[in-house]
């Protein structure tokens, strides 16, 4: 629709193919290596981040063929970046494995190099859809060859919180523990913003953040570290599951009702939470509780279901690790269960692993036995000036895994004739939204914001200087 020189759209090429494609993001120890095959210099190894789209081309009983589109990556120091594309073939049966064929440009401080890239071996090192692959440049010179190690999974972005606050070197000021953060280095919601709709009483303005989830439509669900007094709802406990629009989604007793606890206690806390598409809620507690229904103790390091069963005990989560004290319960601060059963999680307490070394509470682990990402890796984009070994990741949300349940639609547009500012509002079934703007219908479109759960934006760009604006909206 158009209004006062403004055109709105919710389809943004090339994402029109999104119904048959999936966004992937690099995570963890993804690296670019610049090597010299014939000289004695030390290999240059740099951690990197990146994204790509995986689109199914064909599938049969023996294999699946995917197009790898728009793969872009950059080392964290900004010295190397790349843009490649190609295909991925997944083989099944006796020949199970993966075959990557990519090509494109890699840029370093000296210029660009056209690279043909393939995997070093065809093994599947992770359970699909999670990917780990080692790639090498097959057309490298005797003086330079690139090697890529890619860990990737089908999510568009990661939101998290830390128990410890920190000061980014950007000069934007101290970020309190309990703020909702993005792995792109931005603050999605401060702790105060999450609580604003509850109108906390004076002295209860920063109770922290313990659990985090984002529902379709961009509604944020969370729990807090400490009880606080809401001037509208009264006492809210640290085990209640709250919504950022000022509602209580579940009281702690409601989450635990199916377990029939003895003796009854008002609140056992809430450390991790994930709400599945079926409506089932997975969660962990901050303290142990005895279930009369199961006849056993619900440990604070176990992942539970509000349907009344234990999804995974702490020992089961860690059975592929080798902690120095295997009988200890290390707690469970954050958890995310993939549809294929793999669980990513962080712990309340760290431990020494005989194979991996020190595991910190902020490290993101997989029950498949590997470190997904170090806690320090998650905060690296913020470049905190504090010298801490760990900021303790205590909540986690991955978005962009599924197609949104409802299309995104603009519902309101208000233009201020004096300032030229435009206020836009929208609805949709996604967890995250991003608004784009262009001076002409055919673009180019530039992002106005970072992906986030916000459902409104104030564009202060002046229509007095540029009488037409064209908007498009993407959701995940």
ZIWOVEN-V254997 format. One line per field, one symbol per residue. phi: phi as a letter, one per 30 degrees, with the letter a starting at -180 (. if undefined). psi: psi as a letter, one per 40 degrees, with the letter a starting at -180 (. if undefined). burial: + if it has 24 or more other C-alpha atoms within 12 Angstrom, else -. A space follows every 50 residues. Layout:
phi: ???
psi: ???
burial: ???
This chain:
phi: .bahicccbcbbeddddddbbbdcbdbhddbccccbecccddeccbdbba baccbdcaabdcabcbdcchdbbadddidbabbbalbbccccidcelbbc bbalcccbeckcbdbcbbddbcdcdbdecdbbbccbdccdcdcabcbbcc cbbdbdabcabbdcdacdddidjdcdejddccddibcdbdedddceddhd dejbcbdibcbaabdejidccabcdbebccdccidccdcdcccdcjccdb dedddceddhdbddbeacibcbabcdddjdccabccbdbccddciadddd cccccddjbcdaddddecdccbddbdddccibcbabcdedjdbcabcdbd accdccidcceddcccddjbddadedddceedhdddccdacidbaabccj dbdedbddbdcabbccddcidbccbablcddbbbcbbbdbddjdccdcbd eaddcaaccdedddcbdbbbcbbcbb
psi: iihfehhiiehhieeeeddeihhiiiibghihhhihdeieihihhhiiii iihhhhdihaddihhihhifhiihideediiihiiaihhhiiadfhaihh hiiahhhaeeaihhhhhiidieiheihiehhhihiihefiieehhihhhh hiigidihiiiidhiihieeeeihhiieihiieefihdhiddddedeegi ihefegeahdihihiheehhiiiidiiihhedeahhieeihiieeeihdh iddddedeegihihidheihdiihhideehhiiiieiiihhddefihhie eihiieefihdhiddddeeeigidgeeiheihdiihhideeihhiiidii ihhddeahhidehhiieefihdiiddddeddegiehgidhegheihhhie dihidiihhheihhhhdddeihhiiiiieidiihhiiieideaihiheii hieifihhhehheddgeiihiihii.
burial: -----+++++++-----+--+++++++++++++++----------+++++ ++++++-------+++++++++++++--+++++++++++++-----++++ ++++++++----+++++++--+++-++++++++++++------+++++++ +++++++++++++++++-------++++++++++++++++++++++-+++ ---+++++++++++++++++++++++++++-----+++++++++-+++++ +++++++-+++-----+++++++++-----+++++++++-+-----++++ ++++++-+++++++++++--+++-----++++++++++---+++++++++ +-------++++++++++++++++++++++++++-----+++++++++++ ++++--++++--+-+----++++++++++++++++++++-----+--+++ +++++++-+--------+++++++++
